[in-house]
Amino acid sequence: MPQITITIAEGRTPTQIRNMMHEVHTAVLRTANTRPEHIRVVVHEVPRTHWATGDVTLTEMDAAGTRRTAMTADNQNDQDDQDAARRPVTPAHQEQS
């Protein structure tokens, strides 16, 4: 059974998370030769204070304006969604059913 684990920084709406889960499920169903009921998708949301890149938390980046320059939070989330859609999905653990 394929199990896909997604770790993402907090900040998306429940609808965005649900849409992402649906898209991942669809991609795995299309490519993994398995039954829909065997696909597991788990999303872990990490508080922005608990995610650091280069020893700077996402919250610190937000406060410094280094992540969201000249963009609203909604525009950035839309951009993040578009960027994520372009990246290949890499399951953390996958088994053939």
Buried (B, 14 or more C-beta within 10 A) or exposed (E): BBBBEBEBBEBBEEEBBEEBBEBBBEBBBEEBEBEEEBBBBEBEEEEBEEBEEEEEBBBBBBEEEEBBEEEEEEEBBEEBBEEBEEEEBEBEEBEEE
